Amino acid sequence: MVFAYTIKPVIYGGIVAWLRSVTGFYPMITGLGHVFMPSEKRRHYVVRKMVQLLYWLSLRRGKKAFFQNPDDISDFVAMGIIGNDKIREIKGGTGVDLQYYAPSPLSERCVFIMIARLLGEKGVREYIAAARILKNSHPEVEWLLVGDADDNPDSLSTDEIARLKSDVAVRYLGVYADIREAISMATVGVLPSYYREGIPRTIQEAMAMGRAVIVSNVPGCRETLRLPPGAILDKTSSEIITGENGFLVPVRNVEKLCQAMERLIAGAPLRETMGAASLDYAQERFDVRKVNEMLLAEMGL
């Protein structure tokens, strides 16, 4: 048996499993990533078509394929990569260890944190822009940024990262060996991403530690927002959507991001209430033990 997750292990692993006559190949799609982002560049189009073909070659021999959100399922079916009979949605994503990411006390001061690779598509520039706008009127509030650049073409440039280190609005912390320390410093987790996430792990970790969240209304991110009973999610909304544990904001919209931040800046009680709802939702949906039980059961283990 082979269990593979993320794009390269799924594609290469599926092809190698076929060549080695492995009958039990189980891939997990953890988001569609940069390749499936909209682009008018011909090179991007060609690469996407090649990746679609490679996914098809890999997944057609898999027994089942695990997906983390319904949008990815719809896209893969529409592209003809996989049939519905092999699809299983794992709603808890990769899950988090709730004992390791235990709740920590909330400061009375409002502190935002964004933890991500420093990619434009992760919404890092929008986060920085919102911090710079709000810092003037809310000098007591902090905006923390954790992460590093990589070789992705959409990564922040060396000059941008150098300027971050002296930015008066954003406190850039670089890379943390133990991310719990950084989350403990904050009261709100933020990810204004338009990257094709599975279900963002850093937001799951912030929720497990009892933090309110602000995320963008895109596949994967919206799965971290718990809506009130009976509420219907509008995936095309250009307004802020309020959930029990935080806010969904329109993609690439700094103004709405600022408005959502200001709602949480306005009072500690709301941050506490939403933080408690985040923890409750994490315990219900994102417990890694529950996720592992589902995966093992689907693989007959």
C-alpha angles and dihedrals in degrees: 000000000000126000113190133176137185122037105284098043090046094051099038093036092052093051093046091046088054092048090050092046094243106168097189105065114157117180126188119208107212097186132312097261131195096327093067096046114117113266137160093208113114092217090056090050092051093048091049091052090050091050090049089055092047091049089050092051091049102042099042089073096044120106093219135353122216120216129187102209137025095239092063090049092052092048095049092048092047091051090052093240096127141004126240092246092072098042124107121176115216101198094191093063110211089329129218134252101251092196092054094042094047121170116270129197118278120236116231087232117084111244122173123203132192117192115188147109106285096255125142088226090059088065095248093140091051090050091051092046092051091049092052092049096048099039092077094058096033107038091160092063123088130212114201125193123195125183146067139246124256139183094284110126089233094055121125112266124250090253092052091051091047090053090049091062090064098034113133094206102043124050105212111206100179116210124346123206090205109034091191089076091058094045090050089059091058138064100198130041116213132192115163090178129163091180115115098260126184095210109317110248096204090060091048088053092050090049091049088055091052102259128147112236141216114198137162124260096252136113112295097010094067090055088071094061118088111212123207115264111284094014117135119215115233104210092190097049117138090196134075113276115211119217132179092260103032147314138302113214129194114263119267091003111133093177093058091043089055091049092052090048091050091054089058094041088056096071144008093215092066091049090051094047094047092043091055089049090051091054091048091050092047090053091049100043114011104046105133091215091059090046092051091049090054092048094048092047092051090050092048094243 
